Amino acid sequence: MSTARAHIKDSKHGASGDHAEKKGHPFRNALLISLALAALILWQLNPIIQGLHSTATALSHAESFRQVVIGLVNMGYHRALDAITPLIHRVSR
């Protein structure tokens, strides 16, 4: 290898003369990270969708349970009010 070629090679890879680690292109690194992330998301997409479906189902059941509890509390309130109202009228006379 000629001296000029060695000098050019050294200037590209650092002053030490040995092959310094290449840093790569930022766009290529970002692209590889994006592709790896997209592959991971696609690989886990079906479990994510199933998890969202089960969460939606659980929320639907919770809403139904809440409506039943509200109905029972409302019914108990009106029964108690119906039982107490005549007593209040007797005392207030």
N, C-alpha and C positions, 0 to 999 in steps of 0.2 A: 504494500500500500504506500502510495506516495505521501510525502509530508503534507502536501496541500489537502489531500483527502482526509488524512488523519486529523488535521487541524479543524476541518469543517465538521467531521464526525464528533470531535471533542467539544466543539462549540454548541452542537445540537444537544449533546447528552450531558453537558456539565464540564467543568474545568478539570475534574479529576481524571478523566480519560476512561474510567470504567463506565459501564452502562448504568447510568442513574435511572431510577424508576421513572417510567413514563407517566405523565399525569392524565393523558387522555383528553378528549375534547369534552367540554361541559355539556354540549348538546347531546352527544352520544351517551354520556353518563346519565343524563336526565331521561333520555329516551329508554335506556335499558331499565332504569328504575321504574319508569311509568309502565313499561311492558310487564315487568315482574309484578307490579302492584295490580295491574289489570288482570293478569293471569290468576293471581291469588283471589281477587274478588270474584272472577267468573267461576273459579273452582269452588268457592264457598257460597255462590249465589243461591243455589237450591236450598241449603240449610237456612240461609238468611230469610228467604221467602217463606219457608215453612215456619220459622220462628215468628215472623210478622203475622202470619195467618193464625198461629196459635195465640199470639198476643191479642189479636183482634177478637178472636173467639172468647178469650178470657174476659176482655173488656165488655163484650156483649153480655156474657153471663153475669158479670158484676153489676151492669146496669139493670138487668132484669131483677137481680136480687135486691138492689137498692129500691126499685119501684115497689117490690113486694113489702119490704120493710117499711117504706113510707106509707103504704096503704094500711098496714097493720097498726102503725103508730097513729095514723089519722083516725082509724076506726076506734082505737082505744081512747083517744082524746075525746071524740064525740060521745062515746058511751059514758065516760066519766063526766063530761059536761052535762049530758042528759040526766045523770043521776044526781048531780050537785045542784042543778038549777032549781028544782022544786024546794030543796032545803034552803037555798038562798032566799027564795020568795017567802017561805014561812018565817024565817028569821027577820026579814026586813019589814014584815007587817006589824 
